[in-house]
């Protein structure tokens, strides 16, 4: 198991537990968080912890899948906020601590016409 | 480098080249393609190759990031269709050939209010 994978597992466990001290310990001081969909960036551990601490809603998460190699980890996490369900796909880099986080929040959409001869809905 | 990573690199290169024979060779016969956002599933190599071959638009791709461990690979691919830009995040499993593909297409959205004291737009 890679070092960074263990750090990322602690990151998600601390987020779910709202243990912001343990959460901060997984992050490099100059960590950068990037959301390509909104083109937002949050620079620095303090701001990023605050962003998570202030995030509204009674959200809960579980990790569906983790793929790790030395220095890079990706997670697919399932979030619930009440009855609402969401996924986050998160790319982490770092060595022992996390130095960059790039996150995607894909939303449900209706399939385009013209492919129901190949696909099934589930 | 893992075996599956090499297969996934061939998969994307063949897609970009519209080389559907080489593309099919990367896939197990019973490959399953899943789109959680639309809850669509396409079962079997033949249908999945047809789905890609029929996909409309002059799309082009490059892989931004690959994370691989034995049996699991994730890619973040950047697509262009004319002036439109999109990302696909794709989770692959398999050994030598690809047996499952789960893909997300995150779309741009406006950031919620109340976090611009922490974030910057880029």
gemmi code that builds the backbone of each chain (N, CA, C; Angstrom):
import gemmi

chains = {
    "A": [
        ("UNK", (0.851, -1.199, 0.000), (0.000, 0.000, 0.000), (0.888, 1.251, 0.000)),
        ("UNK", (0.534, 2.234, -0.817), (1.378, 3.428, -0.876), (1.102, 4.316, 0.335)),
        ("UNK", (2.110, 5.134, 0.649), (2.015, 6.097, 1.748), (0.840, 7.053, 1.512)),
        ("UNK", (0.732, 7.568, 0.277), (-0.309, 8.551, -0.017), (-1.705, 7.942, 0.093)),
        ("UNK", (-1.826, 6.683, -0.274), (-3.133, 6.024, -0.147), (-3.597, 6.025, 1.315)),
        ("UNK", (-2.676, 5.714, 2.216), (-3.027, 5.722, 3.646), (-3.444, 7.126, 4.095)),
        ("UNK", (-2.731, 8.126, 3.598), (-3.067, 9.519, 3.930), (-4.463, 9.869, 3.418)),
        ("UNK", (-4.772, 9.446, 2.204), (-6.079, 9.756, 1.613), (-7.192, 9.037, 2.384)),
        ("UNK", (-6.935, 7.835, 2.833), (-7.938, 7.139, 3.656), (-8.181, 7.898, 4.962)),
        ("UNK", (-7.121, 8.435, 5.558), (-7.278, 9.240, 6.781), (-8.030, 10.542, 6.473)),
        ("UNK", (-7.733, 11.136, 5.318), (-8.404, 12.376, 4.877), (-9.921, 12.184, 4.849)),
        ("UNK", (-10.398, 11.118, 4.195), (-11.849, 10.911, 4.088), (-12.467, 10.518, 5.426)),
        ("UNK", (-11.746, 9.703, 6.194), (-12.274, 9.308, 7.515), (-12.403, 10.538, 8.419)),
        ("UNK", (-11.417, 11.425, 8.376), (-11.450, 12.638, 9.206), (-12.559, 13.579, 8.749)),
        ("UNK", (-12.789, 13.678, 7.435), (-13.865, 14.537, 6.916), (-15.216, 14.025, 7.417)),
        ("UNK", (-15.433, 12.720, 7.271), (-16.698, 12.132, 7.719), (-16.888, 12.337, 9.226)),
        ("UNK", (-15.808, 12.270, 9.989), (-15.874, 12.422, 11.456), (-15.870, 13.881, 11.898)),
        ("UNK", (-15.745, 14.828, 10.947), (-15.607, 16.265, 11.272), (-14.442, 16.481, 12.259)),
        ("UNK", (-13.398, 15.685, 12.114), (-12.212, 15.838, 12.953), (-11.221, 16.704, 12.171)),
        ("UNK", (-11.380, 18.026, 12.332), (-10.629, 18.954, 11.468), (-9.158, 19.009, 11.808)),
        ("UNK", (-8.792, 18.573, 13.012), (-7.365, 18.498, 13.353), (-6.717, 17.349, 12.582)),
        ("UNK", (-7.345, 16.187, 12.637), (-6.819, 15.036, 11.888), (-6.854, 15.310, 10.386)),
        ("UNK", (-7.895, 15.991, 9.941), (-8.024, 16.341, 8.521), (-6.845, 17.218, 8.093)),
        ("UNK", (-6.570, 18.270, 8.881), (-5.466, 19.194, 8.548), (-4.127, 18.470, 8.515)),
        ("UNK", (-3.976, 17.458, 9.353), (-2.694, 16.727, 9.401), (-2.400, 15.934, 8.130)),
        ("UNK", (-3.411, 15.694, 7.311), (-3.170, 14.962, 6.053), (-2.683, 15.893, 4.941)),
        ("UNK", (-2.719, 17.212, 5.180), (-2.498, 18.203, 4.117), (-1.150, 18.899, 4.256)),
        ("UNK", (-0.476, 19.114, 3.142), (0.700, 19.983, 3.126), (0.226, 21.424, 3.359)),
        ("UNK", (1.101, 22.247, 3.914), (0.703, 23.619, 4.247), (0.310, 24.398, 2.993)),
        ("UNK", (0.957, 24.093, 1.871), (0.684, 24.821, 0.620), (-0.227, 24.023, -0.321)),
        ("UNK", (-1.060, 23.171, 0.253), (-1.980, 22.374, -0.573), (-2.843, 23.287, -1.455)),
        ("UNK", (-3.113, 22.820, -2.665), (-3.990, 23.564, -3.582), (-5.152, 22.669, -3.975)),
        ("UNK", (-6.355, 23.205, -3.813), (-7.597, 22.496, -4.152), (-8.191, 23.153, -5.395)),
        ("UNK", (-8.475, 22.357, -6.423), (-8.958, 22.899, -7.697), (-10.255, 22.218, -8.100)),
        ("UNK", (-11.236, 23.018, -8.511), (-12.517, 22.524, -9.025), (-12.622, 22.930, -10.493)),
        ("UNK", (-12.248, 22.067, -11.429), (-12.265, 22.471, -12.844), (-13.656, 22.871, -13.354)),
        ("UNK", (-14.715, 22.321, -12.783), (-16.059, 22.628, -13.305), (-16.468, 24.077, -13.058)),
        ("UNK", (-16.059, 24.625, -11.911), (-16.387, 26.024, -11.599), (-15.178, 26.945, -11.819)),
        ("UNK", (-14.041, 26.346, -12.148), (-12.781, 27.085, -12.262), (-12.484, 27.842, -10.966)),
        ("UNK", (-12.660, 27.138, -9.841), (-12.313, 27.692, -8.525), (-11.040, 27.025, -8.017)),
        ("UNK", (-10.297, 27.800, -7.245), (-9.073, 27.281, -6.644), (-8.989, 27.832, -5.220)),
        ("UNK", (-8.602, 26.958, -4.295), (-8.397, 27.367, -2.901), (-6.969, 26.996, -2.539)),
        ("UNK", (-6.194, 28.005, -2.135), (-4.762, 27.798, -1.892), (-4.468, 27.848, -0.403)),
        ("UNK", (-3.809, 26.810, 0.099), (-3.329, 26.808, 1.476), (-4.203, 25.957, 2.397)),
        ("UNK", (-3.524, 25.301, 3.336), (-4.207, 24.363, 4.241), (-5.297, 25.042, 5.058)),
        ("UNK", (-4.989, 26.215, 5.602), (-5.933, 26.873, 6.499), (-7.260, 27.179, 5.800)),
        ("UNK", (-7.161, 27.771, 4.602), (-8.375, 28.087, 3.846), (-9.143, 26.832, 3.439)),
        ("UNK", (-8.401, 25.809, 3.063), (-9.068, 24.600, 2.578), (-9.784, 23.869, 3.732)),
        ("UNK", (-9.172, 23.863, 4.911), (-9.846, 23.265, 6.073), (-11.103, 24.077, 6.389)),
        ("UNK", (-10.976, 25.391, 6.358), (-12.136, 26.262, 6.623), (-13.264, 26.019, 5.620)),
        ("UNK", (-12.905, 25.873, 4.352), (-13.887, 25.582, 3.302), (-14.682, 24.320, 3.639)),
        ("UNK", (-14.000, 23.300, 4.079), (-14.673, 22.044, 4.417), (-15.490, 22.171, 5.696)),
        ("UNK", (-14.916, 22.863, 6.689), (-15.594, 23.031, 7.977), (-16.888, 23.820, 7.801)),
        ("UNK", (-16.843, 24.820, 6.896), (-18.016, 25.684, 6.672), (-19.015, 25.081, 5.675)),
        ("UNK", (-18.655, 23.970, 5.038), (-19.506, 23.477, 3.960), (-20.887, 23.121, 4.504)),
        ("UNK", (-21.945, 23.690, 3.915), (-23.278, 23.510, 4.517), (-23.842, 22.099, 4.304)),
        ("UNK", (-24.804, 21.740, 5.126), (-25.538, 20.485, 4.936), (-24.974, 19.368, 5.799)),
        ("UNK", (-25.828, 18.423, 6.143), (-25.417, 17.268, 6.942), (-24.931, 16.165, 6.009)),
        ("UNK", (-23.786, 16.426, 5.370), (-23.255, 15.497, 4.373), (-22.540, 14.319, 5.030)),
        ("UNK", (-22.661, 13.164, 4.366), (-21.956, 11.950, 4.783), (-21.370, 11.297, 3.555)),
        ("UNK", (-20.313, 10.584, 3.724), (-19.603, 10.030, 2.575), (-19.131, 8.620, 2.849)),
        ("UNK", (-18.964, 7.898, 1.765), (-18.208, 6.635, 1.803), (-17.403, 6.553, 0.510)),
        ("UNK", (-16.219, 5.960, 0.577), (-15.421, 5.818, -0.644), (-15.839, 4.529, -1.351)),
        ("UNK", (-16.177, 4.683, -2.635), (-16.602, 3.543, -3.463), (-15.393, 2.828, -4.040)),
        ("UNK", (-14.396, 3.620, -4.451), (-13.225, 3.026, -5.083), (-12.007, 3.910, -4.841)),
        ("UNK", (-10.862, 3.282, -4.676), (-9.588, 3.995, -4.542), (-8.609, 3.346, -5.517)),
        ("UNK", (-7.920, 4.146, -6.283), (-6.850, 3.656, -7.152), (-5.600, 4.449, -6.791)),
        ("UNK", (-4.525, 3.746, -6.478), (-3.331, 4.415, -5.950), (-2.074, 3.911, -6.619)),
        ("UNK", (-1.202, 4.832, -6.924), (0.166, 4.476, -7.283), (1.047, 5.435, -6.481)),
        ("UNK", (2.365, 5.204, -6.390), (3.182, 6.123, -5.596), (3.017, 7.569, -6.085)),
        ("UNK", (2.613, 8.455, -5.171), (2.508, 9.878, -5.514), (1.191, 10.332, -6.080)),
        ("UNK", (0.301, 9.396, -6.439), (-0.991, 9.747, -7.045), (-2.080, 8.817, -6.532)),
        ("UNK", (-3.204, 9.376, -6.164), (-4.349, 8.573, -5.730), (-5.612, 9.191, -6.318)),
        ("UNK", (-6.548, 8.353, -6.728), (-7.870, 8.812, -7.159), (-8.905, 8.119, -6.308)),
        ("UNK", (-9.915, 8.868, -5.863), (-11.039, 8.237, -5.173), (-12.337, 8.587, -5.884)),
        ("UNK", (-13.264, 7.661, -5.767), (-14.644, 7.871, -6.186), (-15.438, 7.757, -4.890)),
        ("UNK", (-15.978, 8.874, -4.441), (-16.692, 8.894, -3.165), (-18.168, 9.160, -3.407)),
        ("UNK", (-18.974, 8.521, -2.605), (-20.430, 8.660, -2.686), (-20.857, 9.524, -1.510)),
        ("UNK", (-21.550, 10.630, -1.793), (-22.014, 11.546, -0.745), (-23.528, 11.493, -0.644)),
        ("UNK", (-24.021, 11.607, 0.573), (-25.445, 11.840, 0.768), (-25.600, 13.109, 1.595)),
        ("UNK", (-26.625, 13.904, 1.241), (-27.038, 15.062, 2.050), (-28.543, 14.885, 2.175)),
        ("UNK", (-28.992, 14.350, 3.312), (-30.394, 13.955, 3.442), (-30.693, 12.884, 2.401)),
        ("UNK", (-31.697, 13.139, 1.542), (-32.074, 12.148, 0.525), (-31.296, 12.332, -0.774)),
        ("UNK", (-30.557, 13.429, -0.874), (-29.810, 13.696, -2.106), (-28.524, 12.857, -2.137)),
        ("UNK", (-28.207, 12.323, -3.317), (-26.991, 11.525, -3.486), (-26.097, 12.160, -4.534)),
        ("UNK", (-24.821, 12.147, -4.307), (-23.849, 12.748, -5.230), (-22.576, 11.922, -5.252)),
        ("UNK", (-21.783, 12.108, -6.315), (-20.448, 11.512, -6.331), (-19.412, 12.612, -6.409)),
        ("UNK", (-18.276, 12.344, -5.832), (-17.093, 13.181, -6.049), (-15.970, 12.276, -6.556)),
        ("UNK", (-15.320, 12.740, -7.619), (-14.133, 12.047, -8.126), (-12.959, 12.968, -7.818)),
        ("UNK", (-11.987, 12.470, -7.077), (-10.944, 13.333, -6.528), (-9.564, 12.783, -6.867)),
        ("UNK", (-8.756, 13.626, -7.496), (-7.365, 13.274, -7.826), (-6.457, 13.939, -6.788)),
        ("UNK", (-5.665, 13.123, -6.103), (-4.722, 13.618, -5.100), (-3.293, 13.402, -5.602)),
        ("UNK", (-2.411, 14.365, -5.306), (-0.980, 14.109, -5.459), (-0.293, 14.474, -4.148)),
        ("UNK", (0.916, 13.945, -3.976), (1.680, 14.233, -2.776), (2.604, 13.072, -2.486)),
        ("UNK", (3.330, 13.194, -1.384), (4.153, 12.061, -0.981), (3.533, 11.531, 0.307)),
        ("UNK", (3.948, 12.053, 1.453), (3.306, 11.598, 2.682), (2.048, 12.432, 2.924)),
        ("UNK", (2.167, 13.741, 2.698), (1.015, 14.639, 2.846), (0.474, 15.010, 1.462)),
        ("UNK", (-0.761, 15.454, 1.460), (-1.438, 15.792, 0.204), (-1.021, 17.205, -0.226)),
        ("UNK", (-0.533, 17.332, -1.462), (-0.111, 18.657, -1.946), (-1.083, 19.234, -2.979)),
        ("UNK", (-1.817, 18.364, -3.694), (-2.829, 18.898, -4.611), (-4.049, 17.993, -4.634)),
        ("UNK", (-5.202, 18.635, -4.776), (-6.502, 17.944, -4.835), (-7.269, 18.565, -5.987)),
        ("UNK", (-7.666, 17.747, -6.943), (-8.484, 18.231, -8.060), (-9.761, 17.412, -8.051)),
        ("UNK", (-10.913, 18.096, -7.956), (-12.151, 17.374, -7.668), (-13.234, 17.684, -8.693)),
        ("UNK", (-13.973, 16.624, -9.054), (-15.093, 16.722, -9.997), (-16.363, 16.260, -9.296)),
        ("UNK", (-17.456, 16.963, -9.566), (-18.776, 16.621, -9.019), (-19.733, 16.412, -10.199)),
        ("UNK", (-19.735, 15.202, -10.786), (-20.610, 14.961, -11.945), (-22.073, 14.897, -11.524)),
        ("UNK", (-22.929, 15.538, -12.292), (-24.366, 15.587, -11.971), (-25.161, 14.682, -12.929)),
        ("UNK", (-26.300, 14.184, -12.477), (-27.147, 13.375, -13.354), (-27.608, 14.190, -14.577)),
        ("UNK", (-27.785, 13.529, -15.705), (-28.359, 14.177, -16.891), (-29.117, 13.142, -17.697)),
        ("UNK", (-29.969, 13.617, -18.604), (-30.750, 12.708, -19.446), (-29.897, 12.242, -20.628)),
        ("UNK", (-29.937, 10.954, -20.985), (-29.140, 10.485, -22.116), (-29.590, 11.131, -23.418)),
        ("UNK", (-28.654, 11.486, -24.302), (-29.030, 12.001, -25.615), (-29.824, 10.941, -26.387)),
        ("UNK", (-30.610, 11.402, -27.331), (-31.394, 10.483, -28.170), (-30.463, 9.658, -29.065)),
        ("UNK", (-30.971, 8.527, -29.538), (-30.283, 7.803, -30.604), (-29.299, 6.750, -30.155)),
        ("UNK", (-29.310, 6.391, -28.876), (-28.405, 5.307, -28.471), (-29.111, 4.237, -27.656)),
        ("UNK", (-30.445, 4.290, -27.613), (-31.170, 3.295, -26.811), (-31.250, 1.936, -27.507)),
        ("UNK", (-30.724, 1.837, -28.754), (-30.592, 0.504, -29.358), (-29.369, -0.238, -28.802)),
        ("UNK", (-28.513, 0.499, -28.064), (-27.291, -0.120, -27.533), (-27.280, -0.182, -26.005)),
        ("UNK", (-27.961, 0.774, -25.374), (-27.847, 0.891, -23.919), (-29.133, 0.484, -23.221)),
        ("UNK", (-28.969, 0.109, -21.957), (-30.119, -0.145, -21.071), (-30.019, 0.817, -19.900)),
        ("UNK", (-31.174, 1.254, -19.380), (-31.167, 2.075, -18.151), (-31.208, 1.148, -16.946)),
        ("UNK", (-30.594, 1.557, -15.875), (-30.650, 0.758, -14.639), (-31.101, 1.633, -13.486)),
    ],
    "B": [
        ("UNK", (5.333, -0.551, -15.008), (4.034, -0.197, -15.603), (3.127, -1.433, -15.597)),
        ("UNK", (1.861, -1.253, -15.219), (0.970, -2.414, -15.170), (0.489, -2.758, -16.577)),
        ("UNK", (0.107, -4.034, -16.722), (-0.428, -4.542, -17.987), (-1.668, -3.744, -18.403)),
        ("UNK", (-2.571, -3.519, -17.438), (-3.824, -2.835, -17.760), (-3.573, -1.381, -18.181)),
        ("UNK", (-2.580, -0.758, -17.586), (-2.266, 0.621, -17.980), (-1.891, 0.692, -19.457)),
        ("UNK", (-1.081, -0.266, -19.889), (-0.699, -0.300, -21.311), (-1.937, -0.503, -22.191)),
        ("UNK", (-2.828, -1.375, -21.752), (-4.063, -1.621, -22.510), (-4.895, -0.344, -22.598)),
        ("UNK", (-4.996, 0.375, -21.498), (-5.794, 1.608, -21.471), (-5.158, 2.674, -22.365)),
        ("UNK", (-3.854, 2.737, -22.399), (-3.190, 3.676, -23.316), (-3.507, 3.325, -24.774)),
        ("UNK", (-3.523, 2.022, -25.088), (-3.884, 1.598, -26.450), (-5.357, 1.918, -26.748)),
        ("UNK", (-6.213, 1.737, -25.748), (-7.652, 2.027, -25.877), (-7.859, 3.484, -26.315)),
        ("UNK", (-7.217, 4.430, -25.619), (-7.429, 5.850, -25.951), (-6.771, 6.207, -27.286)),
        ("UNK", (-5.592, 5.643, -27.544), (-4.924, 5.939, -28.822), (-5.761, 5.415, -29.986)),
        ("UNK", (-6.344, 4.227, -29.837), (-7.173, 3.649, -30.897), (-8.457, 4.455, -31.090)),
        ("UNK", (-9.045, 4.943, -29.990), (-10.264, 5.770, -30.094), (-9.957, 7.045, -30.879)),
        ("UNK", (-8.888, 7.718, -30.506), (-8.508, 8.952, -31.189), (-8.232, 8.686, -32.676)),
        ("UNK", (-7.641, 7.539, -32.993), (-7.305, 7.187, -34.383), (-8.486, 6.597, -35.142)),
        ("UNK", (-9.639, 6.388, -34.474), (-10.801, 5.705, -35.075), (-10.386, 4.332, -35.630)),
        ("UNK", (-9.455, 3.689, -34.943), (-9.015, 2.345, -35.343), (-9.821, 1.351, -34.517)),
        ("UNK", (-11.017, 1.002, -35.030), (-11.963, 0.213, -34.227), (-11.542, -1.233, -34.054)),
        ("UNK", (-10.651, -1.705, -34.917), (-10.116, -3.057, -34.731), (-9.171, -3.067, -33.533)),
        ("UNK", (-8.255, -2.121, -33.503), (-7.322, -2.025, -32.363), (-8.092, -1.718, -31.072)),
        ("UNK", (-9.118, -0.887, -31.195), (-9.946, -0.540, -30.030), (-10.592, -1.803, -29.448)),
        ("UNK", (-11.205, -2.604, -30.341), (-11.891, -3.827, -29.891), (-10.913, -4.790, -29.226)),
        ("UNK", (-9.675, -4.803, -29.690), (-8.678, -5.726, -29.130), (-8.311, -5.408, -27.671)),
        ("UNK", (-8.628, -4.215, -27.216), (-8.324, -3.877, -25.819), (-9.424, -4.360, -24.863)),
        ("UNK", (-10.546, -4.828, -25.419), (-11.746, -5.108, -24.618), (-12.006, -6.599, -24.465)),
        ("UNK", (-12.406, -7.012, -23.281), (-12.911, -8.366, -23.082), (-14.266, -8.476, -23.801)),
        ("UNK", (-14.616, -9.695, -24.215), (-15.842, -9.878, -24.987), (-17.077, -9.464, -24.173)),
        ("UNK", (-17.009, -9.681, -22.858), (-18.161, -9.371, -22.000), (-17.973, -8.040, -21.251)),
        ("UNK", (-17.221, -7.128, -21.840), (-16.995, -5.820, -21.202), (-18.338, -5.129, -20.915)),
        ("UNK", (-18.393, -4.427, -19.799), (-19.593, -3.661, -19.437), (-19.192, -2.199, -19.249)),
        ("UNK", (-19.929, -1.326, -19.929), (-19.697, 0.122, -19.864), (-20.854, 0.742, -19.092)),
        ("UNK", (-20.552, 1.524, -18.064), (-21.588, 2.090, -17.203), (-21.421, 3.599, -17.102)),
        ("UNK", (-22.529, 4.329, -17.258), (-22.568, 5.783, -17.097), (-23.467, 6.099, -15.909)),
        ("UNK", (-22.894, 6.285, -14.716), (-23.740, 6.500, -13.539), (-24.617, 7.753, -13.637)),
        ("UNK", (-24.175, 8.767, -14.375), (-24.965, 10.007, -14.426), (-26.295, 9.828, -15.145)),
        ("UNK", (-26.311, 9.004, -16.192), (-27.560, 8.751, -16.934), (-28.171, 7.398, -16.550)),
        ("UNK", (-27.468, 6.645, -15.712), (-27.866, 5.280, -15.377), (-28.047, 4.438, -16.637)),
        ("UNK", (-27.062, 4.560, -17.543), (-27.039, 3.728, -18.753), (-25.948, 2.669, -18.620)),
        ("UNK", (-26.215, 1.538, -19.262), (-25.243, 0.450, -19.268), (-25.239, -0.163, -20.677)),
        ("UNK", (-24.044, -0.439, -21.170), (-23.891, -1.098, -22.474), (-23.078, -2.361, -22.234)),
        ("UNK", (-23.664, -3.504, -22.593), (-23.043, -4.791, -22.269), (-22.513, -5.448, -23.535)),
        ("UNK", (-21.248, -5.818, -23.528), (-20.663, -6.594, -24.613), (-19.798, -5.739, -25.532)),
        ("UNK", (-18.709, -6.359, -25.992), (-17.726, -5.652, -26.815), (-18.332, -5.090, -28.086)),
        ("UNK", (-19.151, -5.901, -28.764), (-19.677, -5.482, -30.065), (-20.511, -4.203, -29.957)),
        ("UNK", (-21.428, -4.197, -28.981), (-22.271, -3.018, -28.775), (-21.447, -1.801, -28.350)),
        ("UNK", (-20.471, -2.035, -27.512), (-19.692, -0.905, -27.001), (-18.814, -0.292, -28.106)),
        ("UNK", (-18.269, -1.142, -28.967), (-17.495, -0.610, -30.110), (-18.436, 0.179, -31.025)),
        ("UNK", (-19.613, -0.366, -31.273), (-20.597, 0.335, -32.125), (-20.986, 1.688, -31.527)),
        ("UNK", (-21.197, 1.718, -30.221), (-21.528, 2.961, -29.519), (-20.461, 4.026, -29.781)),
        ("UNK", (-19.218, 3.638, -29.712), (-18.127, 4.593, -29.942), (-18.014, 4.978, -31.409)),
        ("UNK", (-18.168, 3.984, -32.277), (-18.052, 4.223, -33.727), (-19.146, 5.180, -34.186)),
        ("UNK", (-20.350, 5.029, -33.588), (-21.502, 5.859, -33.999), (-21.533, 7.207, -33.294)),
        ("UNK", (-20.648, 7.414, -32.303), (-20.770, 8.615, -31.494), (-20.595, 9.858, -32.358)),
        ("UNK", (-21.564, 10.785, -32.327), (-21.523, 11.894, -33.283), (-20.462, 12.943, -32.939)),
        ("UNK", (-20.100, 13.733, -33.928), (-19.195, 14.867, -33.693), (-17.751, 14.520, -34.005)),
        ("UNK", (-16.989, 15.531, -34.382), (-15.569, 15.339, -34.691), (-14.763, 15.499, -33.399)),
        ("UNK", (-14.923, 14.529, -32.501), (-14.290, 14.605, -31.189), (-12.814, 14.183, -31.248)),
        ("UNK", (-12.041, 14.854, -30.413), (-10.622, 14.518, -30.247), (-10.304, 14.508, -28.773)),
        ("UNK", (-9.324, 13.738, -28.393), (-9.034, 13.569, -26.974), (-7.541, 13.547, -26.715)),
        ("UNK", (-7.213, 13.921, -25.480), (-5.867, 13.654, -24.954), (-6.036, 13.255, -23.483)),
        ("UNK", (-5.180, 12.370, -23.015), (-5.268, 11.991, -21.599), (-4.429, 12.976, -20.781)),
        ("UNK", (-5.089, 13.544, -19.769), (-4.434, 14.518, -18.879), (-3.678, 13.798, -17.775)),
        ("UNK", (-4.288, 12.736, -17.256), (-3.677, 12.023, -16.139), (-4.101, 10.561, -16.173)),
        ("UNK", (-3.200, 9.693, -15.782), (-3.484, 8.262, -15.651), (-2.978, 7.828, -14.276)),
        ("UNK", (-3.803, 7.108, -13.543), (-3.379, 6.520, -12.273), (-3.678, 5.027, -12.374)),
        ("UNK", (-2.664, 4.214, -12.135), (-2.799, 2.776, -12.375), (-2.250, 1.975, -11.222)),
        ("UNK", (-2.977, 0.930, -10.881), (-2.434, -0.106, -10.010), (-2.825, -1.423, -10.676)),
        ("UNK", (-2.257, -2.568, -10.254), (-2.628, -3.811, -10.920), (-4.151, -4.031, -10.900)),
        ("UNK", (-4.756, -4.181, -12.078), (-6.180, -4.485, -12.154), (-7.113, -3.303, -12.185)),
        ("UNK", (-6.601, -2.089, -11.922), (-7.441, -0.885, -11.889), (-6.683, 0.300, -12.487)),
        ("UNK", (-7.347, 1.037, -13.346), (-6.754, 2.245, -13.935), (-7.825, 3.327, -13.969)),
        ("UNK", (-7.426, 4.568, -13.709), (-8.322, 5.713, -13.876), (-7.655, 6.686, -14.827)),
        ("UNK", (-8.436, 7.238, -15.755), (-7.914, 8.301, -16.606), (-8.787, 9.535, -16.483)),
        ("UNK", (-8.138, 10.666, -16.673), (-8.808, 11.950, -16.800), (-8.463, 12.381, -18.219)),
        ("UNK", (-9.458, 12.392, -19.086), (-9.219, 12.713, -20.493), (-9.900, 14.031, -20.835)),
        ("UNK", (-9.254, 14.785, -21.682), (-9.766, 16.078, -22.133), (-10.254, 15.886, -23.560)),
        ("UNK", (-11.526, 16.209, -23.802), (-12.117, 16.065, -25.133), (-12.403, 17.441, -25.724)),
        ("UNK", (-12.229, 17.551, -27.023), (-12.724, 18.724, -27.738), (-13.634, 18.228, -28.860)),
        ("UNK", (-14.715, 18.979, -29.077), (-15.593, 18.767, -30.238), (-15.756, 20.166, -30.818)),
        ("UNK", (-14.998, 20.469, -31.865), (-14.950, 21.849, -32.349), (-14.393, 22.739, -31.251)),
        ("UNK", (-15.165, 23.779, -30.872), (-14.697, 24.698, -29.829), (-15.114, 24.248, -28.430)),
        ("UNK", (-15.967, 23.243, -28.357), (-16.445, 22.762, -27.055), (-15.382, 21.886, -26.385)),
        ("UNK", (-15.212, 22.064, -25.075), (-14.246, 21.269, -24.317), (-14.962, 20.509, -23.212)),
        ("UNK", (-14.562, 19.297, -22.992), (-15.183, 18.439, -21.976), (-14.127, 17.565, -21.323)),
        ("UNK", (-14.455, 17.040, -20.141), (-13.599, 16.036, -19.529), (-14.373, 14.742, -19.375)),
        ("UNK", (-13.646, 13.656, -19.449), (-14.182, 12.350, -19.058), (-13.261, 11.760, -18.000)),
        ("UNK", (-13.875, 11.277, -16.922), (-13.131, 10.547, -15.897), (-13.583, 9.101, -16.004)),
        ("UNK", (-12.631, 8.198, -16.230), (-12.979, 6.831, -16.593), (-12.251, 5.847, -15.684)),
        ("UNK", (-13.034, 4.977, -15.045), (-12.488, 3.914, -14.186), (-12.513, 2.610, -14.986)),
        ("UNK", (-11.350, 2.001, -15.155), (-11.220, 0.731, -15.872), (-10.842, -0.369, -14.881)),
        ("UNK", (-11.402, -1.573, -15.085), (-10.868, -2.751, -14.404), (-10.603, -3.824, -15.453)),
        ("UNK", (-9.770, -4.785, -15.077), (-9.429, -5.874, -15.992), (-8.055, -6.395, -15.647)),
        ("UNK", (-7.613, -7.352, -16.436), (-6.241, -7.821, -16.243), (-5.481, -7.393, -17.491)),
        ("UNK", (-5.461, -8.225, -18.518), (-4.799, -7.794, -19.748), (-5.784, -6.991, -20.593)),
        ("UNK", (-7.023, -7.487, -20.676), (-8.074, -6.773, -21.413), (-9.007, -6.065, -20.422)),
        ("UNK", (-9.724, -5.113, -20.946), (-10.618, -4.298, -20.110), (-11.942, -5.045, -19.922)),
        ("UNK", (-12.357, -5.224, -18.672), (-13.614, -5.928, -18.415), (-14.730, -4.994, -17.940)),
        ("UNK", (-14.366, -3.860, -17.324), (-15.408, -2.896, -16.966), (-14.892, -1.475, -17.136)),
        ("UNK", (-15.804, -0.603, -17.543), (-15.511, 0.819, -17.765), (-16.657, 1.592, -17.124)),
        ("UNK", (-16.330, 2.464, -16.188), (-17.348, 3.327, -15.571), (-16.905, 4.758, -15.812)),
        ("UNK", (-17.784, 5.540, -16.448), (-17.328, 6.846, -16.947), (-18.222, 7.974, -16.452)),
        ("UNK", (-17.565, 9.086, -16.117), (-18.247, 10.300, -15.661), (-17.897, 11.445, -16.606)),
        ("UNK", (-18.895, 12.268, -16.915), (-18.728, 13.453, -17.768), (-19.171, 14.679, -16.971)),
        ("UNK", (-18.267, 15.231, -16.144), (-18.664, 16.391, -15.324), (-18.821, 17.644, -16.182)),
        ("UNK", (-19.865, 18.396, -15.923), (-20.148, 19.605, -16.713), (-19.845, 20.864, -15.894)),
        ("UNK", (-19.512, 21.959, -16.556), (-19.286, 23.218, -15.843), (-20.543, 23.669, -15.094)),
        ("UNK", (-20.378, 24.322, -13.953), (-21.504, 24.920, -13.232), (-21.016, 26.162, -12.497)),
        ("UNK", (-21.954, 26.994, -12.082), (-21.603, 28.213, -11.346), (-21.378, 27.884, -9.870)),
        ("UNK", (-20.339, 28.431, -9.257), (-20.102, 28.141, -7.836), (-21.228, 28.661, -6.966)),
        ("UNK", (-21.622, 27.912, -5.940), (-22.627, 28.404, -4.995), (-22.117, 29.671, -4.300)),
        ("UNK", (-23.041, 30.468, -3.824), (-22.677, 31.700, -3.105), (-22.007, 31.349, -1.780)),
        ("UNK", (-21.243, 32.304, -1.238), (-20.774, 32.186, 0.137), (-19.425, 31.538, 0.316)),
        ("UNK", (-18.671, 31.354, -0.757), (-17.335, 30.799, -0.551), (-16.256, 31.595, -1.261)),
        ("UNK", (-16.621, 32.764, -1.761), (-15.622, 33.557, -2.490), (-14.638, 34.259, -1.547)),
        ("UNK", (-14.840, 34.127, -0.224), (-13.800, 34.597, 0.699), (-12.643, 33.601, 0.788)),
        ("UNK", (-12.851, 32.406, 0.239), (-11.827, 31.363, 0.314), (-11.244, 31.009, -1.050)),
        ("UNK", (-12.068, 31.132, -2.093), (-11.656, 30.643, -3.411), (-11.356, 31.776, -4.372)),
        ("UNK", (-10.552, 31.456, -5.376), (-10.314, 32.370, -6.505), (-10.759, 31.678, -7.779)),
        ("UNK", (-11.269, 32.443, -8.745), (-11.604, 31.857, -10.062), (-10.362, 31.900, -10.934)),
        ("UNK", (-10.228, 30.943, -11.814), (-9.102, 30.950, -12.763), (-9.633, 30.767, -14.180)),
    ],
}
model = gemmi.Model(1)
for chain_id, residues in chains.items():
    chain = gemmi.Chain(chain_id)
    for i, (resn, *xyz) in enumerate(residues, 1):
        res = gemmi.Residue()
        res.name, res.seqid = resn, gemmi.SeqId(i, " ")
        for name, pos in zip(("N", "CA", "C"), xyz):
            atom = gemmi.Atom()
            atom.name, atom.element = name, gemmi.Element(name[0])
            atom.pos, atom.b_iso = gemmi.Position(*pos), 0.0
            res.add_atom(atom)
        chain.add_residue(res)
    model.add_chain(chain)
structure = gemmi.Structure()
structure.add_model(model)
structure.setup_entities()
